[in-house]
């Protein structure tokens, strides 16, 4: 996630040599989109696979780091994640999501080679999340709004294009080294600048921290609950200056929220999660056919 994403005022902005398309609608200009608000509230209620804080997941935010991007002091002596019930990660959508995480090259500029096994894993993940109540609700809503086709298979194909279609981030190389899923949920590293972009998944963060490939440095902002966190960390010695992610939510919930806001053409949208005001930002890429980035912020 590049910081200048949220500072851009033009419909099309340039990032790393490619155009990120900002959806045409502005968010939160009265009247607020009440129907989308109701949907997002319902998705939270429908997320039955969300982890129960204190019983299934615990985090230790520790020291608060500076908003200065260049400040990389480690103010956390312990990992972010404490005890997590490992059985939770065996739930079908979690298990299918985790299988996707090692299908990508983390370095920007490296060509992605997609195997038949990886294609099968992607199809299985899509099949499983489309069986969830959260994705069924999003499909019903978007179909009513005319944003997706009339069949569930049309919606699956749209999800495939939005999240998994490969594209390039640098126009100078035109190497198809990225996708919406890779950027948002896996993360990418620019070796030249040693900066991390994307990486907005708590599951990925937990697994990488467990492998000692990620060092949590401290938090920037936390909501009233433990459902969302903005933090700083190092991943393979590259820095994510401002990382933001939901905590404990299911993969199907996060895909559902981002997809709904993106396809409703909002560049950002504000709503409440468990008593915490949040804003989800979305940008398109590949002429708006694919997701360039999506991430939550604590307001």
Backbone as CSV, one residue per row, in Angstrom:
resi,resn,N_x,N_y,N_z,CA_x,CA_y,CA_z,C_x,C_y,C_z
1,UNK,0.851,-1.190,0.000,0.000,0.000,0.000,0.884,1.237,0.000
2,UNK,0.838,1.972,-1.059,1.612,3.192,-1.153,0.820,4.320,-0.515
3,UNK,1.512,5.196,0.243,0.793,6.213,0.970,0.160,7.243,0.064
4,UNK,0.769,7.462,-1.128,0.198,8.487,-1.973,-1.103,8.042,-2.631
5,UNK,-1.467,6.771,-2.458,-2.786,6.329,-2.952,-3.879,7.231,-2.385
6,UNK,-3.817,7.470,-1.076,-4.922,8.144,-0.425,-4.828,9.652,-0.544
7,UNK,-3.771,10.134,-1.170,-3.634,11.567,-1.344,-4.032,12.022,-2.729
8,UNK,-4.267,11.084,-3.620,-4.527,11.442,-5.009,-5.896,12.071,-5.176
9,UNK,-5.996,13.059,-6.052,-7.264,13.740,-6.260,-7.762,13.569,-7.672
10,UNK,-7.037,12.847,-8.485,-7.477,12.594,-9.843,-8.107,11.217,-9.949
11,UNK,-8.956,11.062,-10.948,-9.613,9.765,-11.173,-8.607,8.678,-11.483
12,UNK,-7.631,8.960,-12.326,-6.573,7.989,-12.602,-5.293,8.527,-12.016
13,UNK,-4.624,7.742,-11.191,-3.358,8.157,-10.613,-2.297,7.179,-11.062
14,UNK,-1.051,7.593,-10.971,0.042,6.747,-11.415,0.800,6.239,-10.208
15,UNK,0.999,4.946,-10.134,1.738,4.338,-9.040,2.674,3.283,-9.610
16,UNK,3.999,3.479,-9.370,4.989,2.546,-9.873,4.873,2.359,-11.384
17,UNK,4.450,3.396,-12.078,4.424,3.335,-13.529,3.161,2.763,-14.113
18,UNK,2.164,2.410,-13.297,0.900,1.911,-13.831,-0.225,2.783,-13.316
19,UNK,-1.344,2.759,-14.002,-2.475,3.581,-13.607,-3.381,2.818,-12.648
20,UNK,-3.604,3.418,-11.497,-4.595,2.901,-10.571,-5.851,3.720,-10.757
21,UNK,-6.949,3.053,-11.058,-8.192,3.768,-11.303,-8.961,3.953,-10.008
22,UNK,-9.253,5.209,-9.705,-10.042,5.525,-8.533,-11.512,5.480,-8.913
23,UNK,-12.338,4.705,-8.211,-13.761,4.664,-8.535,-14.368,6.063,-8.546
24,UNK,-15.384,6.246,-9.369,-15.904,7.578,-9.613,-16.677,8.153,-8.435
25,UNK,-17.318,7.319,-7.636,-18.110,7.840,-6.536,-17.217,8.303,-5.394
26,UNK,-17.583,9.395,-4.773,-16.940,9.798,-3.541,-17.736,9.205,-2.391
27,UNK,-17.056,8.956,-1.277,-17.759,8.337,-0.160,-18.224,9.385,0.834
28,UNK,-19.268,9.013,1.535,-19.726,9.754,2.696,-20.146,11.184,2.420
29,UNK,-20.503,11.508,1.190,-21.150,12.773,0.904,-22.645,12.546,1.054
30,UNK,-23.310,13.274,1.945,-24.740,13.011,2.203,-25.556,13.016,0.926
31,UNK,-26.566,12.155,0.766,-26.906,11.140,1.768,-25.998,9.922,1.680
32,UNK,-25.660,9.358,2.831,-24.837,8.158,2.889,-25.583,6.993,2.227
33,UNK,-24.830,6.064,1.662,-25.423,4.893,1.019,-25.930,3.951,2.108
34,UNK,-27.168,4.132,2.486,-27.733,3.375,3.592,-27.831,1.888,3.279
35,UNK,-28.098,1.563,2.024,-28.224,0.151,1.665,-26.885,-0.574,1.790
36,UNK,-25.810,0.096,1.371,-24.489,-0.511,1.515,-24.100,-0.600,2.986
37,UNK,-24.454,0.411,3.763,-24.200,0.364,5.206,-24.897,-0.831,5.851
38,UNK,-26.147,-1.026,5.474,-26.898,-2.155,6.023,-26.260,-3.481,5.631
39,UNK,-25.793,-3.557,4.372,-25.124,-4.780,3.925,-23.872,-5.044,4.756
40,UNK,-23.039,-4.021,4.942,-21.785,-4.201,5.675,-22.055,-4.599,7.127
41,UNK,-23.074,-4.021,7.723,-23.450,-4.419,9.086,-23.891,-5.877,9.127
42,UNK,-24.642,-6.283,8.113,-25.128,-7.667,8.068,-23.981,-8.638,7.840
43,UNK,-22.999,-8.252,7.030,-21.855,-9.129,6.785,-21.098,-9.415,8.072
44,UNK,-20.989,-8.415,8.926,-20.324,-8.620,10.221,-21.078,-9.653,11.046
45,UNK,-22.396,-9.538,11.041,-23.220,-10.477,11.797,-23.165,-11.888,11.208
46,UNK,-23.002,-11.973,9.896,-22.995,-13.272,9.220,-21.648,-13.981,9.290
47,UNK,-20.615,-13.292,9.741,-19.275,-13.891,9.744,-19.136,-14.866,10.909
48,UNK,-19.715,-16.023,10.746,-19.726,-17.032,11.806,-18.346,-17.667,12.020
49,UNK,-17.459,-17.517,11.050,-16.119,-18.093,11.192,-15.130,-17.127,11.844
50,UNK,-15.600,-15.936,12.195,-14.708,-14.972,12.855,-14.255,-15.523,14.197
51,UNK,-12.990,-15.308,14.528,-12.440,-15.804,15.783,-12.967,-14.985,16.963
52,UNK,-13.174,-15.638,18.070,-13.633,-14.975,19.288,-12.420,-14.482,20.056
53,UNK,-12.351,-13.150,20.229,-11.182,-12.587,20.907,-11.159,-13.018,22.380
54,UNK,-9.972,-13.384,22.828,-9.789,-13.831,24.206,-9.883,-15.333,24.365
55,UNK,-10.676,-15.953,23.490,-10.809,-17.406,23.557,-10.069,-18.090,22.414
56,UNK,-10.178,-17.532,21.204,-9.553,-18.154,20.036,-8.376,-17.354,19.489
57,UNK,-8.288,-16.082,19.841,-7.195,-15.240,19.355,-6.888,-14.161,20.383
58,UNK,-5.602,-13.853,20.531,-5.156,-12.761,21.397,-4.016,-12.026,20.712
59,UNK,-3.984,-10.703,20.880,-2.878,-9.919,20.352,-2.303,-9.047,21.458
60,UNK,-1.029,-8.686,21.304,-0.342,-7.804,22.253,0.249,-6.634,21.472
61,UNK,-0.438,-5.485,21.507,-0.030,-4.360,20.646,1.246,-3.694,21.139
62,UNK,1.505,-3.662,22.419,2.732,-3.145,23.037,2.962,-1.663,22.712
63,UNK,4.184,-1.272,22.280,4.521,0.137,22.124,3.879,0.799,20.918
64,UNK,3.601,2.104,21.062,3.024,2.879,19.966,4.141,3.566,19.190
65,UNK,4.237,3.274,17.902,5.319,3.810,17.077,4.933,5.167,16.501
66,UNK,5.946,5.903,16.029,5.744,7.230,15.457,5.099,7.133,14.083
67,UNK,4.345,8.183,13.710,3.768,8.246,12.378,4.826,8.581,11.331
68,UNK,6.012,8.939,11.754,7.123,9.187,10.827,7.490,7.876,10.129
69,UNK,7.348,7.846,8.812,7.589,6.617,8.049,9.011,6.095,8.197
70,UNK,9.946,6.988,8.457,11.355,6.590,8.530,11.750,6.078,9.908
71,UNK,10.845,6.172,10.856,11.145,5.695,12.206,10.857,4.197,12.275
72,UNK,11.903,3.410,12.434,11.737,1.952,12.432,12.200,1.325,13.743
73,UNK,12.123,2.101,14.827,12.491,1.554,16.132,11.535,0.424,16.505
74,UNK,12.091,-0.593,17.130,11.291,-1.745,17.549,10.779,-1.506,18.970
75,UNK,9.488,-1.238,19.080,8.876,-0.961,20.380,8.037,-2.142,20.866
76,UNK,8.292,-3.292,20.288,7.572,-4.505,20.689,8.583,-5.604,20.966
77,UNK,8.679,-6.000,22.207,9.634,-7.050,22.574,9.069,-8.452,22.359
78,UNK,7.748,-8.511,22.175,7.093,-9.802,21.975,6.374,-9.809,20.630
79,UNK,6.023,-10.965,20.118,5.219,-11.035,18.888,3.865,-10.352,19.084
80,UNK,3.247,-9.958,17.985,1.903,-9.380,18.050,0.887,-10.427,18.474
81,UNK,0.983,-11.605,17.874,-0.027,-12.632,18.119,0.361,-13.522,19.278
82,UNK,-0.587,-13.689,20.190,-0.409,-14.605,21.304,-1.001,-15.953,20.945
83,UNK,-1.808,-16.474,21.825,-2.403,-17.789,21.585,-3.499,-17.712,20.531
84,UNK,-3.380,-18.560,19.521,-4.426,-18.707,18.516,-4.800,-20.177,18.463
85,UNK,-6.073,-20.445,18.533,-6.564,-21.820,18.470,-6.271,-22.378,17.072
86,UNK,-5.337,-23.307,16.990,-4.914,-23.835,15.696,-6.038,-24.563,14.969
87,UNK,-7.021,-25.048,15.717,-8.141,-25.743,15.082,-8.956,-24.798,14.204
88,UNK,-8.959,-23.509,14.553,-9.705,-22.525,13.771,-9.161,-22.455,12.348
89,UNK,-7.855,-22.565,12.222,-7.231,-22.468,10.907,-7.466,-23.706,10.052
90,UNK,-8.106,-24.715,10.636,-8.475,-25.907,9.880,-9.872,-25.800,9.277
91,UNK,-10.585,-24.713,9.573,-11.890,-24.507,8.943,-11.690,-24.431,7.431
92,UNK,-12.633,-24.932,6.639,-12.422,-25.060,5.187,-11.961,-23.791,4.476
93,UNK,-12.604,-22.646,4.743,-12.193,-21.430,4.014,-10.826,-20.940,4.477
94,UNK,-10.526,-21.079,5.764,-9.209,-20.699,6.282,-8.131,-21.582,5.666
95,UNK,-8.388,-22.878,5.649,-7.412,-23.839,5.122,-7.152,-23.592,3.638
96,UNK,-8.231,-23.322,2.892,-8.082,-23.053,1.457,-7.340,-21.734,1.222
97,UNK,-7.616,-20.738,2.045,-6.928,-19.447,1.955,-5.428,-19.613,2.202
98,UNK,-5.080,-20.349,3.233,-3.673,-20.541,3.595,-2.902,-21.250,2.476
99,UNK,-3.567,-22.171,1.784,-2.907,-22.872,0.674,-2.514,-21.925,-0.447
100,UNK,-3.213,-20.802,-0.575,-2.919,-19.845,-1.646,-1.696,-18.975,-1.342
101,UNK,-1.338,-18.846,-0.079,-0.351,-17.848,0.320,1.057,-18.116,-0.221
102,UNK,1.385,-19.396,-0.459,2.737,-19.698,-0.958,2.770,-19.855,-2.479
103,UNK,1.721,-19.380,-3.149,1.658,-19.504,-4.612,2.255,-18.301,-5.335
104,UNK,2.839,-17.366,-4.591,3.282,-16.102,-5.197,4.729,-15.788,-4.852
105,UNK,5.403,-15.120,-5.792,6.741,-14.580,-5.543,6.570,-13.220,-4.886
106,UNK,7.202,-13.028,-3.755,6.979,-11.802,-2.992,7.640,-10.570,-3.603
107,UNK,8.667,-10.768,-4.434,9.406,-9.628,-4.977,8.749,-9.058,-6.227
108,UNK,8.527,-7.743,-6.227,7.985,-7.071,-7.410,8.992,-7.197,-8.546
109,UNK,8.501,-7.541,-9.725,9.380,-7.682,-10.891,9.708,-9.117,-11.238
110,UNK,9.279,-10.056,-10.386,9.502,-11.478,-10.671,8.253,-12.069,-11.311
111,UNK,8.441,-12.752,-12.423,7.311,-13.343,-13.132,6.673,-14.443,-12.291
112,UNK,5.350,-14.465,-12.297,4.626,-15.506,-11.570,4.356,-16.697,-12.491
113,UNK,4.737,-17.878,-12.037,4.465,-19.103,-12.778,3.317,-19.830,-12.092
114,UNK,2.207,-19.977,-12.790,1.003,-20.551,-12.202,0.885,-22.016,-12.618
115,UNK,0.915,-22.904,-11.637,0.847,-24.336,-11.907,-0.604,-24.814,-11.883
116,UNK,-0.823,-26.024,-12.379,-2.162,-26.612,-12.345,-2.654,-26.805,-10.905
117,UNK,-1.733,-27.144,-10.016,-2.091,-27.293,-8.602,-2.578,-25.974,-8.025
118,UNK,-1.890,-24.899,-8.375,-2.278,-23.576,-7.882,-3.623,-23.142,-8.457
119,UNK,-3.878,-23.487,-9.708,-5.185,-23.180,-10.308,-6.293,-23.934,-9.578
120,UNK,-6.039,-25.191,-9.251,-7.022,-25.977,-8.515,-7.277,-25.367,-7.134
121,UNK,-6.209,-24.939,-6.454,-6.352,-24.332,-5.122,-7.175,-23.050,-5.189
122,UNK,-6.966,-22.260,-6.231,-7.747,-21.036,-6.407,-9.220,-21.365,-6.615
123,UNK,-9.504,-22.326,-7.484,-10.893,-22.702,-7.762,-11.572,-23.249,-6.507
124,UNK,-10.836,-24.010,-5.722,-11.391,-24.563,-4.492,-11.702,-23.452,-3.490
125,UNK,-10.823,-22.474,-3.397,-11.068,-21.337,-2.504,-12.317,-20.567,-2.922
126,UNK,-12.445,-20.291,-4.216,-13.622,-19.580,-4.708,-14.896,-20.376,-4.445
127,UNK,-14.819,-21.686,-4.667,-15.998,-22.535,-4.435,-16.428,-22.462,-2.983
128,UNK,-15.475,-22.546,-2.082,-15.794,-22.579,-0.654,-16.331,-21.240,-0.154
129,UNK,-15.724,-20.134,-0.571,-16.226,-18.848,-0.058,-17.604,-18.539,-0.640
130,UNK,-17.873,-18.995,-1.857,-19.186,-18.744,-2.451,-20.289,-19.552,-1.770
131,UNK,-19.906,-20.544,-0.998,-20.877,-21.305,-0.216,-21.175,-20.635,1.126
132,UNK,-20.397,-19.613,1.484,-20.581,-18.944,2.774,-21.754,-17.977,2.724
133,UNK,-22.341,-17.719,3.878,-23.479,-16.800,3.957,-23.064,-15.373,3.624
134,UNK,-21.836,-15.004,3.967,-21.377,-13.643,3.673,-21.316,-13.392,2.167
135,UNK,-20.747,-14.320,1.421,-20.629,-14.127,-0.023,-21.975,-14.279,-0.721
136,UNK,-22.842,-15.134,-0.197,-24.191,-15.247,-0.763,-24.935,-13.925,-0.627
137,UNK,-24.754,-13.268,0.523,-25.419,-11.992,0.764,-24.876,-10.899,-0.157
138,UNK,-23.550,-10.891,-0.370,-22.946,-9.914,-1.273,-23.413,-10.134,-2.706
139,UNK,-23.466,-11.390,-3.106,-23.933,-11.700,-4.465,-25.371,-11.226,-4.662
140,UNK,-26.231,-11.503,-3.703,-27.636,-11.078,-3.793,-27.735,-9.555,-3.907
141,UNK,-26.941,-8.850,-3.115,-26.952,-7.386,-3.111,-26.448,-6.827,-4.442
142,UNK,-25.307,-7.330,-4.906,-24.706,-6.807,-6.138,-25.544,-7.153,-7.372
143,UNK,-26.182,-8.308,-7.344,-27.070,-8.677,-8.456,-28.259,-7.724,-8.515
144,UNK,-28.821,-7.405,-7.351,-29.943,-6.470,-7.284,-29.540,-5.091,-7.798
145,UNK,-28.284,-4.713,-7.557,-27.783,-3.414,-7.987,-27.287,-3.420,-9.438
146,UNK,-27.333,-4.578,-10.093,-26.893,-4.671,-11.477,-25.389,-4.621,-11.654
147,UNK,-24.647,-4.972,-10.605,-23.182,-4.903,-10.661,-22.541,-6.225,-11.074
148,UNK,-23.304,-7.300,-11.027,-22.798,-8.604,-11.450,-23.877,-9.292,-12.274
149,UNK,-23.489,-10.374,-12.950,-24.432,-11.114,-13.782,-25.479,-11.845,-12.963
150,UNK,-26.394,-12.487,-13.666,-27.544,-13.121,-13.014,-27.280,-14.526,-12.493
151,UNK,-26.121,-15.077,-12.798,-25.828,-16.432,-12.314,-24.656,-16.395,-11.343
152,UNK,-24.637,-17.380,-10.456,-23.551,-17.482,-9.492,-22.222,-17.715,-10.197
153,UNK,-22.258,-18.409,-11.337,-21.037,-18.643,-12.098,-20.487,-17.335,-12.669
154,UNK,-21.387,-16.423,-13.092,-20.947,-15.108,-13.547,-20.220,-14.372,-12.427
155,UNK,-20.763,-14.473,-11.221,-20.147,-13.826,-10.070,-18.787,-14.447,-9.766
156,UNK,-18.707,-15.768,-9.844,-17.423,-16.439,-9.607,-16.366,-15.961,-10.599
157,UNK,-16.746,-15.841,-11.876,-15.810,-15.359,-12.892,-15.382,-13.920,-12.627
158,UNK,-16.336,-13.119,-12.136,-15.993,-11.719,-11.802,-15.020,-11.683,-10.640
159,UNK,-15.237,-12.524,-9.630,-14.309,-12.598,-8.502,-12.926,-13.043,-8.952
160,UNK,-12.895,-13.996,-9.863,-11.631,-14.495,-10.396,-10.850,-13.361,-11.060
161,UNK,-11.538,-12.576,-11.879,-10.879,-11.465,-12.570,-10.454,-10.372,-11.591
162,UNK,-11.330,-10.058,-10.644,-11.030,-9.011,-9.669,-9.804,-9.347,-8.829
163,UNK,-9.746,-10.575,-8.347,-8.758,-10.934,-7.335,-7.557,-11.725,-7.849
164,UNK,-7.733,-12.492,-8.931,-6.677,-13.429,-9.309,-6.079,-13.212,-10.692
165,UNK,-6.658,-12.360,-11.495,-6.079,-12.118,-12.827,-4.721,-11.433,-12.681
166,UNK,-3.666,-12.011,-13.253,-2.333,-11.395,-13.140,-2.264,-10.074,-13.908
167,UNK,-1.496,-9.138,-13.382,-1.243,-7.869,-14.063,0.131,-7.356,-13.646
168,UNK,0.592,-6.327,-14.326,1.896,-5.765,-13.972,1.711,-4.476,-13.183
169,UNK,2.661,-4.199,-12.306,2.645,-2.974,-11.515,3.638,-1.946,-12.056
170,UNK,4.602,-2.389,-12.841,5.573,-1.456,-13.413,5.452,-1.465,-14.921
171,UNK,5.080,-0.306,-15.464,4.914,-0.209,-16.913,6.240,-0.392,-17.636
172,UNK,7.343,-0.112,-16.949,8.655,-0.207,-17.583,9.038,-1.644,-17.909
173,UNK,8.527,-2.598,-17.130,8.875,-4.006,-17.352,7.737,-4.795,-17.970
174,UNK,6.502,-4.431,-17.606,5.298,-5.137,-18.058,5.349,-6.627,-17.737
175,UNK,5.998,-6.951,-16.618,6.013,-8.320,-16.129,4.775,-8.527,-15.263
176,UNK,3.985,-9.533,-15.573,2.771,-9.795,-14.803,3.150,-10.441,-13.475
177,UNK,3.480,-9.579,-12.537,4.053,-10.022,-11.274,3.121,-9.833,-10.090
178,UNK,1.856,-9.487,-10.354,0.978,-9.146,-9.249,-0.461,-9.544,-9.552
179,UNK,-1.277,-9.467,-8.518,-2.735,-9.655,-8.639,-3.354,-9.017,-7.409
180,UNK,-4.658,-8.841,-7.443,-5.329,-8.261,-6.289,-5.131,-9.091,-5.038
181,UNK,-5.272,-10.410,-5.173,-5.119,-11.286,-4.016,-3.703,-11.211,-3.469
182,UNK,-2.717,-11.295,-4.351,-1.327,-11.260,-3.889,-1.035,-9.960,-3.150
183,UNK,-1.428,-8.844,-3.729,-1.108,-7.557,-3.127,-1.790,-7.390,-1.775
184,UNK,-3.094,-7.635,-1.732,-3.861,-7.355,-0.521,-3.576,-8.358,0.584
185,UNK,-3.527,-9.632,0.255,-3.483,-10.663,1.293,-2.108,-11.287,1.517
186,UNK,-1.250,-11.272,0.523,0.074,-11.883,0.668,1.130,-10.830,0.957
187,UNK,1.111,-9.750,0.177,2.124,-8.707,0.316,3.194,-8.812,-0.745
188,UNK,3.813,-7.677,-1.045,4.855,-7.612,-2.061,6.015,-6.767,-1.550
189,UNK,7.200,-7.043,-2.062,8.406,-6.330,-1.632,9.090,-5.687,-2.836
190,UNK,9.388,-4.408,-2.701,10.220,-3.703,-3.678,11.652,-3.797,-3.172
191,UNK,12.451,-4.644,-3.804,13.807,-4.904,-3.322,14.672,-3.649,-3.336
192,UNK,14.453,-2.766,-4.309,15.271,-1.559,-4.430,15.075,-0.626,-3.239
193,UNK,13.830,-0.443,-2.842,13.539,0.480,-1.739,13.421,-0.224,-0.393
194,UNK,13.383,-1.562,-0.426,13.175,-2.376,0.776,11.889,-1.970,1.499
195,UNK,10.848,-1.755,0.702,9.541,-1.404,1.233,8.540,-2.519,0.919
196,UNK,7.648,-2.746,1.855,6.561,-3.708,1.665,5.324,-2.952,1.209
197,UNK,4.636,-3.477,0.207,3.357,-2.904,-0.215,2.272,-3.957,-0.083
198,UNK,1.035,-3.491,0.081,-0.050,-4.430,0.333,0.101,-5.051,1.706
199,UNK,-0.157,-6.363,1.797,-0.021,-7.135,3.034,-1.017,-6.645,4.088
200,UNK,-2.291,-6.966,3.870,-3.340,-6.549,4.786,-4.104,-7.734,5.369
201,UNK,-3.414,-8.843,5.550,-4.059,-10.052,6.077,-3.473,-10.433,7.429
202,UNK,-4.331,-10.557,8.432,-3.857,-10.968,9.750,-3.399,-12.427,9.734
203,UNK,-4.014,-13.246,8.889,-3.603,-14.655,8.816,-2.178,-14.761,8.278
204,UNK,-1.906,-14.042,7.207,-0.552,-14.025,6.646,0.447,-13.488,7.666
205,UNK,0.058,-12.433,8.376,0.954,-11.851,9.375,1.238,-12.844,10.501
206,UNK,0.212,-13.515,10.953,0.387,-14.512,12.014,1.326,-15.634,11.573
207,UNK,1.114,-16.160,10.374,1.937,-17.274,9.887,3.380,-16.852,9.654
208,UNK,3.578,-15.645,9.102,4.938,-15.167,8.845,5.662,-14.838,10.146
209,UNK,4.944,-14.314,11.124,5.543,-14.050,12.432,5.938,-15.356,13.106
210,UNK,5.096,-16.355,12.960,5.368,-17.669,13.551,6.629,-18.302,12.950
211,UNK,6.894,-18.017,11.659,8.086,-18.549,10.979,9.320,-17.684,11.218
212,UNK,9.161,-16.599,11.985,10.236,-15.641,12.252,10.679,-14.883,11.002
213,UNK,9.801,-14.808,10.008,10.085,-14.008,8.810,9.521,-12.600,8.932
214,UNK,8.785,-12.335,10.003,8.174,-11.024,10.218,8.436,-10.575,11.647
215,UNK,8.833,-9.318,11.777,9.091,-8.725,13.090,8.137,-7.559,13.311
216,UNK,7.208,-7.741,14.223,6.253,-6.689,14.568,6.967,-5.619,15.391
217,UNK,6.826,-4.338,14.962,7.557,-3.244,15.601,6.714,-2.431,16.575
218,UNK,5.403,-2.462,16.423,4.536,-1.694,17.297,3.302,-1.228,16.547
219,UNK,2.382,-0.615,17.277,1.126,-0.203,16.660,1.071,1.307,16.439
220,UNK,0.285,1.707,15.468,0.039,3.113,15.169,-1.315,3.559,15.703
221,UNK,-2.312,2.714,15.516,-3.660,3.054,15.954,-4.463,1.778,16.113
222,UNK,-5.290,1.758,17.146,-6.130,0.593,17.401,-7.551,1.068,17.639
223,UNK,-8.507,0.265,17.202,-9.900,0.621,17.394,-10.355,0.401,18.823
224,UNK,-11.626,0.688,19.081,-12.203,0.472,20.403,-12.252,-1.007,20.747
225,UNK,-12.282,-1.835,19.731,-12.228,-3.279,19.934,-10.916,-3.781,19.334
226,UNK,-10.740,-5.081,19.322,-9.518,-5.657,18.736,-9.770,-6.181,17.340
227,UNK,-10.742,-5.604,16.635,-11.136,-6.107,15.322,-10.342,-5.513,14.174
228,UNK,-9.571,-4.448,14.436,-8.790,-3.804,13.383,-7.582,-3.141,14.024
229,UNK,-6.456,-3.172,13.318,-5.210,-2.638,13.858,-4.397,-1.997,12.744
230,UNK,-3.788,-0.846,13.058,-2.804,-0.212,12.171,-1.452,-0.333,12.864
231,UNK,-0.457,-0.863,12.141,0.811,-1.187,12.795,1.990,-1.014,11.840
232,UNK,3.183,-1.229,12.374,4.409,-1.205,11.573,5.152,-2.516,11.808
233,UNK,5.747,-3.055,10.727,6.487,-4.300,10.873,7.542,-4.424,9.780
234,UNK,8.447,-5.342,9.998,9.448,-5.701,8.989,9.149,-7.109,8.500
235,UNK,9.205,-7.270,7.196,8.965,-8.579,6.582,10.148,-8.870,5.672
236,UNK,10.888,-9.932,5.961,12.115,-10.247,5.227,13.012,-9.006,5.151
237,UNK,13.135,-8.312,6.274,13.990,-7.122,6.437,13.544,-5.916,5.611
238,UNK,12.367,-5.973,5.026,11.787,-4.814,4.351,10.661,-4.267,5.230
239,UNK,10.439,-2.955,5.156,9.567,-2.280,6.113,8.177,-2.019,5.537
240,UNK,7.178,-2.331,6.327,5.809,-1.879,6.086,5.565,-0.757,7.087
241,UNK,5.649,0.491,6.590,5.593,1.635,7.490,4.223,1.812,8.111
242,UNK,3.201,1.571,7.312,1.830,1.688,7.811,1.045,0.499,7.311
243,UNK,0.859,-0.464,8.188,0.088,-1.651,7.840,-1.256,-1.606,8.531
244,UNK,-2.298,-1.972,7.832,-3.625,-1.971,8.433,-4.362,-3.229,8.014
245,UNK,-5.070,-3.819,8.959,-5.759,-5.076,8.664,-6.843,-5.349,9.697
246,UNK,-7.851,-6.113,9.257,-8.802,-6.667,10.198,-8.087,-7.728,11.024
247,UNK,-8.574,-7.972,12.224,-7.994,-8.987,13.098,-9.072,-10.016,13.451
248,UNK,-8.783,-11.275,13.124,-9.666,-12.362,13.523,-10.818,-12.642,12.580
249,UNK,-10.991,-11.814,11.556,-12.094,-12.017,10.618,-11.775,-13.161,9.660
250,UNK,-12.809,-13.708,9.042,-12.622,-14.828,8.124,-12.219,-14.318,6.742
251,UNK,-11.574,-15.159,5.933,-11.232,-14.758,4.559,-12.456,-14.376,3.745
252,UNK,-13.558,-15.106,3.925,-14.756,-14.806,3.139,-15.349,-13.451,3.521
253,UNK,-15.241,-13.078,4.793,-15.732,-11.762,5.213,-14.930,-10.650,4.544
254,UNK,-13.615,-10.763,4.570,-12.768,-9.705,4.005,-12.964,-9.583,2.500
255,UNK,-13.017,-10.715,1.807,-13.290,-10.685,0.363,-14.653,-10.049,0.099
256,UNK,-15.640,-10.384,0.915,-17.000,-9.871,0.736,-17.039,-8.351,0.896
257,UNK,-16.431,-7.835,1.959,-16.442,-6.390,2.224,-15.731,-5.622,1.112
258,UNK,-14.525,-6.059,0.761,-13.759,-5.357,-0.271,-14.459,-5.410,-1.628
259,UNK,-15.007,-6.572,-1.967,-15.676,-6.729,-3.261,-16.898,-5.831,-3.349
260,UNK,-17.685,-5.795,-2.284,-18.899,-4.972,-2.292,-18.568,-3.502,-2.463
261,UNK,-17.614,-3.002,-1.707,-17.265,-1.577,-1.783,-16.658,-1.246,-3.138
262,UNK,-15.810,-2.129,-3.644,-15.169,-1.877,-4.941,-16.190,-1.866,-6.072
263,UNK,-17.043,-2.872,-6.120,-18.006,-2.961,-7.217,-19.119,-1.920,-7.111
264,UNK,-19.317,-1.372,-5.936,-20.248,-0.249,-5.789,-19.570,1.082,-6.129
265,UNK,-18.299,0.988,-6.541,-17.540,2.103,-7.105,-17.195,3.203,-6.096
266,UNK,-16.960,2.795,-4.859,-16.493,3.753,-3.856,-14.974,3.647,-3.713
267,UNK,-14.311,4.788,-3.737,-12.867,4.792,-3.491,-12.587,4.583,-2.009
268,UNK,-13.493,5.047,-1.160,-13.431,4.702,0.265,-14.832,4.774,0.837
269,UNK,-15.030,4.033,1.890,-16.363,3.970,2.500,-16.207,3.807,3.998
270,UNK,-16.988,4.570,4.751,-16.884,4.582,6.204,-18.089,3.876,6.835
271,UNK,-17.796,3.089,7.848,-18.852,2.382,8.561,-18.310,1.964,9.917
272,UNK,-19.150,1.336,10.717,-18.751,0.913,12.060,-18.550,-0.597,12.103
273,UNK,-17.513,-1.014,12.810,-17.281,-2.433,13.055,-17.110,-2.631,14.549
274,UNK,-18.082,-3.293,15.153,-17.968,-3.647,16.568,-17.626,-2.431,17.441
275,UNK,-18.253,-1.295,17.138,-18.038,-0.083,17.921,-16.872,0.770,17.474
276,UNK,-16.163,0.350,16.422,-15.011,1.101,15.915,-15.331,1.716,14.556
277,UNK,-15.164,3.048,14.392,-15.351,3.651,13.072,-14.168,3.317,12.167
278,UNK,-14.455,2.791,10.985,-13.395,2.387,10.063,-13.673,2.967,8.680
279,UNK,-12.631,2.993,7.890,-12.741,3.382,6.487,-12.023,2.340,5.653
280,UNK,-12.712,1.830,4.637,-12.082,0.902,3.693,-11.806,1.660,2.404
281,UNK,-10.568,1.612,1.962,-10.133,2.264,0.724,-9.929,1.214,-0.352
282,UNK,-10.381,1.507,-1.581,-10.235,0.582,-2.707,-9.788,1.333,-3.952
283,UNK,-8.854,0.756,-4.683,-8.450,1.258,-5.989,-8.405,0.101,-6.978
284,UNK,-8.748,0.412,-8.217,-8.674,-0.581,-9.273,-7.378,-0.463,-10.059
285,UNK,-7.151,-1.453,-10.885,-5.996,-1.473,-11.773,-6.425,-2.240,-13.023
286,UNK,-5.603,-2.244,-14.060,-5.959,-2.968,-15.273,-7.298,-2.459,-15.830
287,UNK,-7.359,-1.101,-15.935,-8.572,-0.402,-16.400,-9.790,-0.699,-15.516
288,UNK,-9.534,-0.883,-14.241,-10.613,-1.100,-13.291,-11.171,-2.502,-13.275
289,UNK,-10.574,-3.409,-14.065,-11.075,-4.782,-14.116,-10.613,-5.609,-12.920
290,UNK,-9.527,-5.190,-12.323,-8.953,-5.934,-11.199,-8.737,-4.997,-10.012
291,UNK,-8.595,-5.586,-8.849,-8.360,-4.822,-7.640,-6.872,-4.518,-7.511
292,UNK,-6.558,-3.239,-7.403,-5.166,-2.816,-7.195,-4.792,-2.869,-5.737
293,UNK,-5.706,-2.395,-4.886,-5.507,-2.496,-3.446,-6.829,-2.288,-2.734
294,UNK,-6.959,-2.868,-1.572,-8.067,-2.617,-0.645,-7.503,-2.767,0.759
295,UNK,-7.894,-1.871,1.652,-7.405,-1.979,3.021,-8.285,-1.169,3.976
296,UNK,-8.334,-1.566,5.237,-9.118,-0.835,6.238,-8.222,0.111,7.047
297,UNK,-8.801,1.196,7.517,-8.124,2.112,8.429,-9.022,2.384,9.627
298,UNK,-8.399,2.605,10.776,-9.135,3.047,11.955,-9.281,4.564,11.872
299,UNK,-10.485,5.069,12.060,-10.709,6.515,12.013,-10.557,7.138,13.397
